[in-house]
Amino acid sequence: MKLFSLNPQAELTELLRRAKQDPAGREAQRALATEVTERVHGAETAASVAAAASVLFGDFDPQGATPQVFDVLAQEVPTASLVHADNVALVDAVVQAGLAKSKSEARRTIEQGGIYVNQRREDRVDRKLESRDWLAGRNVLLRKGKKDYALLRLGS
């Protein structure tokens, strides 16, 4: 932090003190990442990246997810396109997104509770994606297990 940050010394000292009290919170690392991203790419991009990170790793607020957040996510996670949103079965969406190699594998994973739609666990094999699932008008975030993400987008 002291080497790469341009923040005032008093601010750094306080941040490092808080980081020492709660090292698992990784507050200092986040602050440095945000500061460097702002310097390199600008404040707007830094805000979008922070929002995308909160979608993947923090508190997910579907109402607060903007199209820009999903544009950033599309660059970071595997992304698949769908032509239409009408009557898309979750099993088909999981296969289309590349989270399963076959429909039978997708069904088993769903039945076992290993598939998440917009960070909510789903265990109904007959589930279809509904209009409320499409965030910011054209995005559905799928997750398999803890770490495998995919983004479905309508259109191109």
C-alpha positions as protocol buffer text, in pm:
chain_id: "A"
residue {
  index: 1
  type: MET
  ca { x: 0 y: 0 z: 0 }
}
residue {
  index: 2
  type: LYS
  ca { x: 270 y: 246 z: 101 }
}
residue {
  index: 3
  type: LEU
  ca { x: 457 y: 182 z: -222 }
}
residue {
  index: 4
  type: PHE
  ca { x: 173 y: 208 z: -475 }
}
residue {
  index: 5
  type: SER
  ca { x: -92 y: 428 z: -317 }
}
residue {
  index: 6
  type: LEU
  ca { x: -106 y: 803 z: -367 }
}
residue {
  index: 7
  type: ASN
  ca { x: -340 y: 854 z: -72 }
}
residue {
  index: 8
  type: PRO
  ca { x: -228 y: 1068 z: 225 }
}
residue {
  index: 9
  type: GLN
  ca { x: -14 y: 895 z: 490 }
}
residue {
  index: 10
  type: ALA
  ca { x: -277 y: 938 z: 763 }
}
residue {
  index: 11
  type: GLU
  ca { x: -539 y: 769 z: 546 }
}
residue {
  index: 12
  type: LEU
  ca { x: -304 y: 479 z: 470 }
}
residue {
  index: 13
  type: THR
  ca { x: -214 y: 434 z: 836 }
}
residue {
  index: 14
  type: GLU
  ca { x: -582 y: 412 z: 931 }
}
residue {
  index: 15
  type: LEU
  ca { x: -659 y: 171 z: 646 }
}
residue {
  index: 16
  type: LEU
  ca { x: -368 y: -56 z: 741 }
}
residue {
  index: 17
  type: ARG
  ca { x: -476 y: -49 z: 1106 }
}
residue {
  index: 18
  type: ARG
  ca { x: -827 y: -165 z: 1008 }
}
residue {
  index: 19
  type: ALA
  ca { x: -679 y: -429 z: 778 }
}
residue {
  index: 20
  type: LYS
  ca { x: -470 y: -564 z: 1065 }
}
residue {
  index: 21
  type: GLN
  ca { x: -780 y: -593 z: 1285 }
}
residue {
  index: 22
  type: ASP
  ca { x: -972 y: -785 z: 1015 }
}
residue {
  index: 23
  type: PRO
  ca { x: -731 y: -937 z: 762 }
}
residue {
  index: 24
  type: ALA
  ca { x: -1001 y: -1161 z: 612 }
}
residue {
  index: 25
  type: GLY
  ca { x: -1199 y: -854 z: 506 }
}
residue {
  index: 26
  type: ARG
  ca { x: -916 y: -761 z: 264 }
}
residue {
  index: 27
  type: GLU
  ca { x: -1009 y: -393 z: 290 }
}
residue {
  index: 28
  type: ALA
  ca { x: -658 y: -270 z: 208 }
}
residue {
  index: 29
  type: GLN
  ca { x: -635 y: -489 z: -104 }
}
residue {
  index: 30
  type: ARG
  ca { x: -972 y: -368 z: -226 }
}
residue {
  index: 31
  type: ALA
  ca { x: -881 y: -5 z: -165 }
}
residue {
  index: 32
  type: LEU
  ca { x: -555 y: -41 z: -357 }
}
residue {
  index: 33
  type: ALA
  ca { x: -726 y: -225 z: -644 }
}
residue {
  index: 34
  type: THR
  ca { x: -990 y: 47 z: -668 }
}
residue {
  index: 35
  type: GLU
  ca { x: -732 y: 325 z: -658 }
}
residue {
  index: 36
  type: VAL
  ca { x: -515 y: 168 z: -930 }
}
residue {
  index: 37
  type: THR
  ca { x: -817 y: 90 z: -1149 }
}
residue {
  index: 38
  type: GLU
  ca { x: -935 y: 450 z: -1116 }
}
residue {
  index: 39
  type: ARG
  ca { x: -592 y: 581 z: -1216 }
}
residue {
  index: 40
  type: VAL
  ca { x: -557 y: 349 z: -1516 }
}
residue {
  index: 41
  type: HIS
  ca { x: -916 y: 329 z: -1645 }
}
residue {
  index: 42
  type: GLY
  ca { x: -1110 y: 611 z: -1480 }
}
residue {
  index: 43
  type: ALA
  ca { x: -1363 y: 640 z: -1199 }
}
residue {
  index: 44
  type: GLU
  ca { x: -1660 y: 517 z: -1403 }
}
residue {
  index: 45
  type: THR
  ca { x: -1486 y: 194 z: -1503 }
}
residue {
  index: 46
  type: ALA
  ca { x: -1364 y: 142 z: -1147 }
}
residue {
  index: 47
  type: ALA
  ca { x: -1723 y: 172 z: -1021 }
}
residue {
  index: 48
  type: SER
  ca { x: -1845 y: -78 z: -1282 }
}
residue {
  index: 49
  type: VAL
  ca { x: -1569 y: -323 z: -1193 }
}
residue {
  index: 50
  type: ALA
  ca { x: -1648 y: -290 z: -822 }
}
residue {
  index: 51
  type: ALA
  ca { x: -2018 y: -354 z: -895 }
}
residue {
  index: 52
  type: ALA
  ca { x: -1931 y: -657 z: -1108 }
}
residue {
  index: 53
  type: ALA
  ca { x: -1711 y: -793 z: -828 }
}
residue {
  index: 54
  type: SER
  ca { x: -1996 y: -750 z: -581 }
}
residue {
  index: 55
  type: VAL
  ca { x: -2225 y: -944 z: -816 }
}
residue {
  index: 56
  type: LEU
  ca { x: -1980 y: -1233 z: -827 }
}
residue {
  index: 57
  type: PHE
  ca { x: -1831 y: -1228 z: -479 }
}
residue {
  index: 58
  type: GLY
  ca { x: -2037 y: -1006 z: -251 }
}
residue {
  index: 59
  type: ASP
  ca { x: -2391 y: -899 z: -193 }
}
residue {
  index: 60
  type: PHE
  ca { x: -2590 y: -931 z: -512 }
}
residue {
  index: 61
  type: ASP
  ca { x: -2863 y: -674 z: -570 }
}
residue {
  index: 62
  type: PRO
  ca { x: -3051 y: -753 z: -892 }
}
residue {
  index: 63
  type: GLN
  ca { x: -3225 y: -415 z: -883 }
}
residue {
  index: 64
  type: GLY
  ca { x: -2895 y: -229 z: -873 }
}
residue {
  index: 65
  type: ALA
  ca { x: -2734 y: -417 z: -1160 }
}
residue {
  index: 66
  type: THR
  ca { x: -2691 y: -186 z: -1457 }
}
residue {
  index: 67
  type: PRO
  ca { x: -2620 y: -282 z: -1819 }
}
residue {
  index: 68
  type: GLN
  ca { x: -2263 y: -153 z: -1772 }
}
residue {
  index: 69
  type: VAL
  ca { x: -2206 y: -401 z: -1490 }
}
residue {
  index: 70
  type: PHE
  ca { x: -2307 y: -685 z: -1719 }
}
residue {
  index: 71
  type: ASP
  ca { x: -2084 y: -550 z: -1996 }
}
residue {
  index: 72
  type: VAL
  ca { x: -1791 y: -578 z: -1753 }
}
residue {
  index: 73
  type: LEU
  ca { x: -1903 y: -926 z: -1645 }
}
residue {
  index: 74
  type: ALA
  ca { x: -1927 y: -1038 z: -2008 }
}
residue {
  index: 75
  type: GLN
  ca { x: -1556 y: -965 z: -2041 }
}
residue {
  index: 76
  type: GLU
  ca { x: -1469 y: -1167 z: -1730 }
}
residue {
  index: 77
  type: VAL
  ca { x: -1688 y: -1479 z: -1738 }
}
residue {
  index: 78
  type: PRO
  ca { x: -1785 y: -1713 z: -2022 }
}
residue {
  index: 79
  type: THR
  ca { x: -2078 y: -1560 z: -2208 }
}
residue {
  index: 80
  type: ALA
  ca { x: -2336 y: -1719 z: -2436 }
}
residue {
  index: 81
  type: SER
  ca { x: -2600 y: -1549 z: -2649 }
}
residue {
  index: 82
  type: LEU
  ca { x: -2961 y: -1646 z: -2691 }
}
residue {
  index: 83
  type: VAL
  ca { x: -3182 y: -1527 z: -2974 }
}
residue {
  index: 84
  type: HIS
  ca { x: -3503 y: -1519 z: -2768 }
}
residue {
  index: 85
  type: ALA
  ca { x: -3606 y: -1545 z: -2403 }
}
residue {
  index: 86
  type: ASP
  ca { x: -3935 y: -1722 z: -2461 }
}
residue {
  index: 87
  type: ASN
  ca { x: -3972 y: -2055 z: -2280 }
}
residue {
  index: 88
  type: VAL
  ca { x: -3601 y: -2126 z: -2228 }
}
residue {
  index: 89
  type: ALA
  ca { x: -3566 y: -2432 z: -2006 }
}
residue {
  index: 90
  type: LEU
  ca { x: -3305 y: -2401 z: -1732 }
}
residue {
  index: 91
  type: VAL
  ca { x: -3155 y: -2733 z: -1844 }
}
residue {
  index: 92
  type: ASP
  ca { x: -3104 y: -2593 z: -2194 }
}
residue {
  index: 93
  type: ALA
  ca { x: -2965 y: -2266 z: -2055 }
}
residue {
  index: 94
  type: VAL
  ca { x: -2709 y: -2451 z: -1845 }
}
residue {
  index: 95
  type: VAL
  ca { x: -2591 y: -2651 z: -2147 }
}
residue {
  index: 96
  type: GLN
  ca { x: -2593 y: -2343 z: -2373 }
}
residue {
  index: 97
  type: ALA
  ca { x: -2384 y: -2153 z: -2118 }
}
residue {
  index: 98
  type: GLY
  ca { x: -2129 y: -2434 z: -2110 }
}
residue {
  index: 99
  type: LEU
  ca { x: -2180 y: -2526 z: -1745 }
}
residue {
  index: 100
  type: ALA
  ca { x: -2274 y: -2883 z: -1845 }
}
residue {
  index: 101
  type: LYS
  ca { x: -2179 y: -3097 z: -2142 }
}
residue {
  index: 102
  type: SER
  ca { x: -2518 y: -3261 z: -2179 }
}
residue {
  index: 103
  type: LYS
  ca { x: -2878 y: -3221 z: -2071 }
}
residue {
  index: 104
  type: SER
  ca { x: -2851 y: -3524 z: -1843 }
}
residue {
  index: 105
  type: GLU
  ca { x: -2549 y: -3371 z: -1668 }
}
residue {
  index: 106
  type: ALA
  ca { x: -2738 y: -3042 z: -1637 }
}
residue {
  index: 107
  type: ARG
  ca { x: -3042 y: -3220 z: -1488 }
}
residue {
  index: 108
  type: ARG
  ca { x: -2828 y: -3402 z: -1231 }
}
residue {
  index: 109
  type: THR
  ca { x: -2652 y: -3082 z: -1130 }
}
residue {
  index: 110
  type: ILE
  ca { x: -2983 y: -2897 z: -1095 }
}
residue {
  index: 111
  type: GLU
  ca { x: -3139 y: -3181 z: -892 }
}
residue {
  index: 112
  type: GLN
  ca { x: -2839 y: -3178 z: -658 }
}
residue {
  index: 113
  type: GLY
  ca { x: -2877 y: -2802 z: -601 }
}
residue {
  index: 114
  type: GLY
  ca { x: -2555 y: -2711 z: -779 }
}
residue {
  index: 115
  type: ILE
  ca { x: -2702 y: -2453 z: -1019 }
}
residue {
  index: 116
  type: TYR
  ca { x: -2775 y: -2093 z: -926 }
}
residue {
  index: 117
  type: VAL
  ca { x: -2979 y: -1845 z: -1129 }
}
residue {
  index: 118
  type: ASN
  ca { x: -2881 y: -1488 z: -1043 }
}
residue {
  index: 119
  type: GLN
  ca { x: -2712 y: -1619 z: -727 }
}
residue {
  index: 120
  type: ARG
  ca { x: -3023 y: -1808 z: -608 }
}
residue {
  index: 121
  type: ARG
  ca { x: -3003 y: -2186 z: -577 }
}
residue {
  index: 122
  type: GLU
  ca { x: -3232 y: -2372 z: -814 }
}
residue {
  index: 123
  type: ASP
  ca { x: -3329 y: -2738 z: -781 }
}
residue {
  index: 124
  type: ARG
  ca { x: -3632 y: -2769 z: -1010 }
}
residue {
  index: 125
  type: VAL
  ca { x: -3539 y: -2948 z: -1332 }
}
residue {
  index: 126
  type: ASP
  ca { x: -3856 y: -2830 z: -1504 }
}
residue {
  index: 127
  type: ARG
  ca { x: -3777 y: -2463 z: -1431 }
}
residue {
  index: 128
  type: LYS
  ca { x: -3794 y: -2220 z: -1721 }
}
residue {
  index: 129
  type: LEU
  ca { x: -3630 y: -1879 z: -1732 }
}
residue {
  index: 130
  type: GLU
  ca { x: -3894 y: -1612 z: -1679 }
}
residue {
  index: 131
  type: SER
  ca { x: -3901 y: -1243 z: -1764 }
}
residue {
  index: 132
  type: ARG
  ca { x: -3809 y: -1156 z: -1402 }
}
residue {
  index: 133
  type: ASP
  ca { x: -3487 y: -1359 z: -1439 }
}
residue {
  index: 134
  type: TRP
  ca { x: -3352 y: -1131 z: -1712 }
}
residue {
  index: 135
  type: LEU
  ca { x: -3156 y: -857 z: -1537 }
}
residue {
  index: 136
  type: ALA
  ca { x: -3104 y: -517 z: -1694 }
}
residue {
  index: 137
  type: GLY
  ca { x: -3335 y: -639 z: -1970 }
}
residue {
  index: 138
  type: ARG
  ca { x: -3113 y: -905 z: -2124 }
}
residue {
  index: 139
  type: ASN
  ca { x: -2881 y: -1086 z: -1880 }
}
residue {
  index: 140
  type: VAL
  ca { x: -2899 y: -1398 z: -1664 }
}
residue {
  index: 141
  type: LEU
  ca { x: -2608 y: -1493 z: -1441 }
}
residue {
  index: 142
  type: LEU
  ca { x: -2569 y: -1869 z: -1400 }
}
residue {
  index: 143
  type: ARG
  ca { x: -2337 y: -2040 z: -1154 }
}
residue {
  index: 144
  type: LYS
  ca { x: -2240 y: -2403 z: -1111 }
}
residue {
  index: 145
  type: GLY
  ca { x: -2104 y: -2482 z: -767 }
}
residue {
  index: 146
  type: LYS
  ca { x: -1897 y: -2215 z: -601 }
}
residue {
  index: 147
  type: LYS
  ca { x: -1674 y: -2091 z: -880 }
}
residue {
  index: 148
  type: ASP
  ca { x: -1806 y: -2167 z: -1228 }
}
residue {
  index: 149
  type: TYR
  ca { x: -1993 y: -1869 z: -1370 }
}
residue {
  index: 150
  type: ALA
  ca { x: -2155 y: -1805 z: -1706 }
}
residue {
  index: 151
  type: LEU
  ca { x: -2356 y: -1514 z: -1840 }
}
residue {
  index: 152
  type: LEU
  ca { x: -2648 y: -1558 z: -2078 }
}
residue {
  index: 153
  type: ARG
  ca { x: -2730 y: -1254 z: -2288 }
}
residue {
  index: 154
  type: LEU
  ca { x: -3014 y: -1187 z: -2527 }
}
residue {
  index: 155
  type: GLY
  ca { x: -2923 y: -1068 z: -2870 }
}
residue {
  index: 156
  type: SER
  ca { x: -2576 y: -1057 z: -3018 }
}
